[in-house]
Amino acid sequence: MIFNKPELFQLSAIGAGLLELGRITLEVSHAHVERKIMRNANEISYFVQAKKKLKASNN
């Protein structure tokens, strides 16, 4: 396939745009996963503290 210069510039711009879109998608996905992990860690911490308080109140 032979492309002329304007077509190559368009393809290059489209490729760069797709790479940027992929990078942004990856960042958003990573941030979402980090928030889920932190939420789970906070919930686990809450239940561990509640269990310790319950155990202390039973003694």
Residue pairs with C-beta under 8 A, 6 or more apart in sequence:
3 11
